[in-house]
Amino acid sequence: GAVVSQHPSWVICKSGTSVKIECRSLDFQATTMFWYRQFPKQSLMLMATSNEGSKATYEQGVEKDKFLINHASLTLSTLTVTSAHPEDSSFYICSASLGPSYNEQFFGPGTRLTVL
Amino acid sequence: LAKITQPISMDSYEGQEVNITCSHNNIATNDYITWYQQFPSQGPRFIIQGYKTKVTNEVASLFIPADRKSSTLSLPRVSLSDTAVYYCLVGGSDSNYQLIWGAGTKLIIKP
């Protein structure tokens, strides 16, 4: 089946630093990749949608200058949390799809970010 | 935008059939209904998707009435490993393919 990996799985950083999270589709080429954030005991919140080679589409309320998304290839998307602060601590999950969001999405295992 | 309501939590026992109902009163004409399963500290996993009537796969069934204002995920003969959060999603029909996630139903299976 389709496998999506994320790296790192867990990261702790100091306030003010930047953190990069990688999302890779291992055995298929993903037309679209999605980035989500999930706080404890809450549902997933879509942050942005990205298509290879084009700028990401951010959801309302998500700061594009703070959460930089690069989708350089059909198998790799990166999310960089710039100047991270404690309130950015969350579980970040990516997913990849062969088409629009209503198609089956294959999710990565998630990245736990803790900002001190 | 569809507003999604699903129970916060449910309990059941091994071997039972579990039905989780999701309410989506203002679903758009072309919206799909999708269910995902999530275990703690893992990404969600696709379970099933439907548009109308009944859809069945190897793990679940999805029942959608004619008015499509609700849907029911049916898990046959659950086991302890089915303990997870189940999310109901609606959407995909607008130009942005926007997908709305429900708050999730925490299903606890007891021995």
Interface residues (C-beta under 8 A of the other chain):
Chain A: V4 Q42 S43 L44 M45 L46 T57 F91 I93 C94 S95 P100 S101 Y102 E104 Q105 F106 F107 G108 P109 G110 R112
Chain B: Y32 T34 S41 Q42 G43 P44 R45 F46 Q49 Y87 G91 G92 S93 N96 Y97 Q98 L99 W101 G102 A103 G104
